[in-house]
Amino acid sequence: MDSETDLKNEFAEFDADGDGRIDRGEFRALLTRLGLRRSGPIMEDVFSSVDANHDGYISYAEFQAWWRAETR
């Protein structure tokens, strides 16, 4: 991913309901699309590690930090 715009577009694509955050279902779809099928407990662990403030959603800032860490 080359630019901030590309990353924002990617986030918007995963934010299926357009509410500005990624919920657990959307995150599961994101992992599946990336070919990373995970069981419930593992998916929950990954989700919790990305959801830095533990509000039950992944904000754009949390997504951005996770994406950049994963693609280094």
Contacts in CASP RR format, 6 or more apart in sequence:
PFRMAT RR
TARGET T0000
AUTHOR 0000-0000-0000
METHOD contacts of the structure
MODEL  1
MDSETDLKNEFAEFDADGDGRIDRGEFRALLTRLGLRRSGPIMEDVFSSV
DANHDGYISYAEFQAWWRAETR
1 7 0 8 1.000
1 10 0 8 1.000
1 67 0 8 1.000
1 71 0 8 1.000
7 63 0 8 1.000
7 64 0 8 1.000
7 67 0 8 1.000
8 60 0 8 1.000
10 67 0 8 1.000
11 22 0 8 1.000
11 60 0 8 1.000
11 63 0 8 1.000
11 64 0 8 1.000
12 18 0 8 1.000
14 22 0 8 1.000
14 26 0 8 1.000
14 27 0 8 1.000
14 29 0 8 1.000
14 30 0 8 1.000
14 63 0 8 1.000
15 21 0 8 1.000
15 22 0 8 1.000
15 26 0 8 1.000
16 26 0 8 1.000
16 29 0 8 1.000
17 23 0 8 1.000
17 26 0 8 1.000
20 59 0 8 1.000
20 60 0 8 1.000
21 57 0 8 1.000
21 58 0 8 1.000
21 59 0 8 1.000
21 60 0 8 1.000
22 30 0 8 1.000
22 57 0 8 1.000
22 58 0 8 1.000
22 63 0 8 1.000
23 56 0 8 1.000
23 57 0 8 1.000
23 58 0 8 1.000
24 43 0 8 1.000
24 44 0 8 1.000
24 47 0 8 1.000
24 56 0 8 1.000
27 43 0 8 1.000
27 46 0 8 1.000
27 47 0 8 1.000
27 50 0 8 1.000
27 58 0 8 1.000
28 38 0 8 1.000
28 43 0 8 1.000
31 37 0 8 1.000
31 38 0 8 1.000
31 43 0 8 1.000
31 46 0 8 1.000
38 46 0 8 1.000
47 56 0 8 1.000
47 58 0 8 1.000
48 54 0 8 1.000
49 66 0 8 1.000
50 58 0 8 1.000
50 62 0 8 1.000
50 63 0 8 1.000
50 66 0 8 1.000
51 57 0 8 1.000
51 58 0 8 1.000
51 62 0 8 1.000
52 62 0 8 1.000
52 65 0 8 1.000
53 59 0 8 1.000
53 62 0 8 1.000
58 66 0 8 1.000
END
